[in-house]
């Protein structure tokens, strides 16, 4: 039986960006129904966030 390489997840490739110290991702709740959300909430959702340390091995595996 031959060993087969695991394919990278194309969805993960589009959603996560590798940085020097891990990965960053765009936040949810920013695409529609923005009228009822406060300006402060929308402003804070604008930036990309760093992925939690516990989730980094999983993402690394999806992108490898």
Beta strands, then each sheet from edge to edge (+ up, - down):
strand 1: 16-18
strand 2: 23-25
strand 3: 49-50
sheet 1: 1+ 2- 3+
end
